[in-house]
Amino acid sequence: MVLLLLRSPIVKHLHTSWLPCVSRNYSTKTTFKQGEQSELIGMGFDNFLVIGDVYRRDEIDASHYPVFHQVEGVRLCTASQIFGSHQNMDNFQIFDSGERTTEKQGVHTAEALHLLESDLKGCLLGLATSLFGQDIEARWVDAYFPFTHPSWELEVKLNDVWVELLGCGLIEQEILFNRGVEDKIGWAFGLGLERWAMKLFGIPDIRLFWSTDSGFLSQFHFDDPTKPVKYKTVSKYMQCSNDISFWLPADGQYNSTDFFDLVHLIDAFTHQKKKLTSHCYRIVYRHMEKVLTQEEVNILHRRIEEEAAANLNVTIR
């Protein structure tokens, strides 16, 4: 589904991220009209991406949610861009006056259609394989969208189930003609970022993206976007957290990584009169099979305080 060209879901805060650079903000409670959807094309842009929030009616399950984030792209091409430069371009036409069929628009030549389809599928499948690996299980499925023809969906195996990753197709030529584009044909696509992240990181349920659970969120705090990260299952039971504060040893032998890899440093300060530094860490407790009571957590917490004092030479506050 493409916000500009394929369908018309509600969207706000659209930002392009592919040259030519365009930035527009929309906030609306109604679906886009076709003129608004094709505005960027009318402004003369041939290649662009748009990012936005999508709101639609959807049954909630592991791969569906009524709110998600979408990236949409458009690419327009002239005859020379599709066929290459030739001495006699009259032999290389992108427009025809044939009949519309289930396979093509009547206004497009078969040769241009096949080359543009190959460009579209090669680009999008290449994106998928670059992120997920060459051995990804993927397939193209014929689809219908109001503003493209022919249209397809790219499906991949996710948790052993075929799931749609994106929708795409050749832009209905009438849209381009209506915007004053007389010498180009093109394709468009739309993809939901959550499903791509589910496939990339091995996240089993789309509803996790709306979780405030630190057990989930902390797994994706990293500075290197190329670092391979796979989701680790966290307990479905509620968290219980306690803080531990202590004075660091005056001899400077304490190393914060002794605690830092396990818990979260939430505060640090130096007492000007005592000339001592204090660290405060938050420890999150959770059981995989039950909800922990505060009394159970307090017992564990006291043991950690005792071990920290004994092994790290710190003074519990």
N, C-alpha and C positions, 0 to 999 in steps of 0.2 A: 504494500500500500504506500503510495506516495502522496504526501500532503499537497504538493503543487499540481500534480498531474494525474495521479491514478485514482485516488478517492478523495473524500472530503471530510475527514475527522476534524474535531475541534482542536485548535492548537494555540499556544501562546509562547512568546519569547523565541522567535525563530532567529537563528544566526547562521550565516553561511560560513563555511570553513575551507573552501576550495576556490582558487582563483578563477575568475575575477572576484575580488573581495566585495561582498555586499553585506550590509547589516541593517536589518529591519526588525522592528518589534511589533507583534500583533497581540492583542488581547481581545478575545471575542467569545460570545456564548452561542454563536450561530456557526454553521458550517460555511466553508469558503464558497464563494461563487467562482465560476470558471474564470471570469476576468481577473479576479484576484490571484487565482492559482497560477495563471500564466503571466503575471505581471513582470517577473524577472526576464522572461523570454522577450516580452515586448520592449524591455529596456535595452535589449541587444546582447544579453549574455548568452554564450553558447555552452559553457560548462560551469556548473555550480553545485554546491551542496547546501542543504538547509537542515538545521537541527531544531527539533521542537518537542514539546510535550503533547501527547495524544490522549484524548479522553473519549471513550466509547463504551457502549453497552457490551459486556462480555461476561460469560460465565467464568467464575474464578476457580481455577484448578492449578496443577503444578506448572503448566506452561501458558496459562492465560490470566491476564489481569486487566481491569478496565482503565488503568492508567499506565502508560509506558513512555519511553523516550525513543524518538525515531530520527534516523538520518535518511535524507532523500537526496537523490542526485539526478541531474539532467545532462545529457550530452547531445549536441546538435552537430551535424556534419554536412558539408557540401559534397557535390559529386567528386571533386578532385581529392577530397579527404577520404572518401570511401574507396574510390577506384585507383587513386594515385594519379599523377599528372601524365597525360598522354598527348601525343601530337594532335590527334583527332578526337576530341572529347565528345563529338556527336555520337560516337559509338558506345559511349558510357553514360547512360541516362539513369536518373533516380526516379523519374516520374513516368507514369503510364496512365492510360485511360481505360483500364480493364474493369472487370466486375469484382466486387468485394466477395471474398470467400471466407471460410472458417480459418484459412491459413494466412491470409494477407489482406491488406487494404487495397482497394482497386486502384488507388492513385500511385502506388509504389510498384516499381519493376521487381521481378523475382530476384534478379541479380543483386540489386541494392538491398532487398530484404534479407537475403542469405548472408551477405557480408556484414550488415548491421547487427543481425542476430548473433553472428559469430563474435563480433566485437563486444556486444553486450554480455553474452554468457562467458566469454573468455575473461573479461574484466572482473565480473562478479565472482566467478568460480575461482579465479586467481586470488582474489581477496580472501576467500574462505580457506583455500589451501595454504596461503601464506601465514594465516593465523592458527589454523588447526592441524596443519601437516598434510603431506601429499597422500597419505593413506586414509583420508577422511571418506566416509561413506556418504555420498551425495547423489541427488537425482533431480532432474528438471521435470516439472509437472505442468501441463497446460492449465491455464487459469483464465478468468475473466475479470477485467477491470474496466470501468466506464470510459477512461480516457487513454487507454492503450489498446492496440491490436496489431499483431497477436500478443498474448500475454503469457507469462510463466511465473511459477513459484520455484524457488530453490529450497529443497528439503534436505535435511541431514539427520543422521541417527543421533538421538539424544536420549540417554537412558534406555536404549534398545527400542525406541519408538521414533518413527519418522515425524519430524517437526519442521514446519515452515520457518525458514530464516529470513526470507525476503520475497517481495513481489516485484515484477518488472515487466517491461514490454516496450514495443515501438509506439511512440507518441502518435495519437490520432492527428493526421495531417491537418484537419480542419482547425485544430487549436493553433497550429503554427501559422496557417494562412490568416486566421482571424487576428493574429498579433503582428501581421505584416512581414512574416518570415516566408519568403516565396522560393528560396533556393536551397533549403536545407531540410533534411529529415533527421530524426533523432530517437533516442531511447531514454527511459527514465526508470528509476527504481526507488524502493523504500524498504528500510530494514529496521527492525526493533532492536535497540541496543541490549536490552535485558537478555534476550535469547542468545545473542552472540556471546555475551558474557557468561551465560550458563554453560554454553558449549566450551568456551575457552578455559574457564576455571573449574569445570566439573560441578557446578552448582545444581542441585537436583530439583529445586522448587523456586519458581519466579517470585513467590510471596516473600522469600527471604530478603529480597532487595528493599522491602519496607520495614525490615526489622531494625530495632535499635539495640539489639543484643550485641554486647561487646565481643562475645565469643565469635560472632560472625564478622563484624566490622573490623576487628583487629587483624584478621587474616589478610586484609587487603590494604594495609598501611605499608607501602613500600615506595622507595624513591625511583627504582629502576623499572620502567614499564616493560622491559624485555625479560625480566626475571620470571622464570616459570613458576607459577603458583597454582596449586590445586586445593580446592576447598576441603577442609577436614570437618567431618560431622561433629556438631556440638549437641549437647543434651537439650532435649525439649523442655526440661524442667527449669524453673525460675532460678535466676542467680541470687546469691547472697554475698554481699561484699563487706569487708572490714578494712580499716586503715591501720597501718603500723607506723609509728613515728619513733625515731631514735637519734641520739647525738652521735656523730661520727667520732671515731677515735682521734685523739689529738695528735697521735704520731703519724697520721696521714696514710696508714696502711690499708685503709678501706678502699675497695674498688666498687664503684656503683654498678658495674656489670654483674657483680655477684647477685644483685637483686633485680637489676633492670631487665634481664632477659625473661624473667618469670612474672613480674608484676609491673604496675604502672607507677612511675614517679609522678606524684601530683603536686608536690610542694617542696621547696627547699629554701632555707634562709640561714643567715649567720647571726648569732647573738653577739652584739657588739661588746658587751661587758664580759661575758664568759669566753669570748673568742672561740666559740664552738659552732659547728655547722650541723644543722638538722635536716634530715630527709624524711619525707612522708610518702609512703607507698600505699596503693590500693590493691588489695588482693581479692580476686573474685573467686568465690567458691561455688561449685556446682557438681551435682551427682548425676550420673547417666541413667539412674533407675528410679530416683525419687526426688522429692523436694526436701532440701535440707532445712532444718530448723535453726533458728539463731543460736540456741543452746549448743547444738552439735557443732556449728561453725566456731563458736567461742572456744570450745575445747581445742579444736585444731589450731585456732589463731594463737592461743596461749603457748602451744607447743612450738609454733614458728617463732614467736617472740623469744622463747627460751633458747632455741637453737641459734637464732641470729645473735643474741648476746654472747653465747658461748663460743661460736665459731667465727664471728665477724668482728668481735671486740667492740661492739657498739653498746650504747647505753639506752635502754628502752625508756621512752618518756611517758 
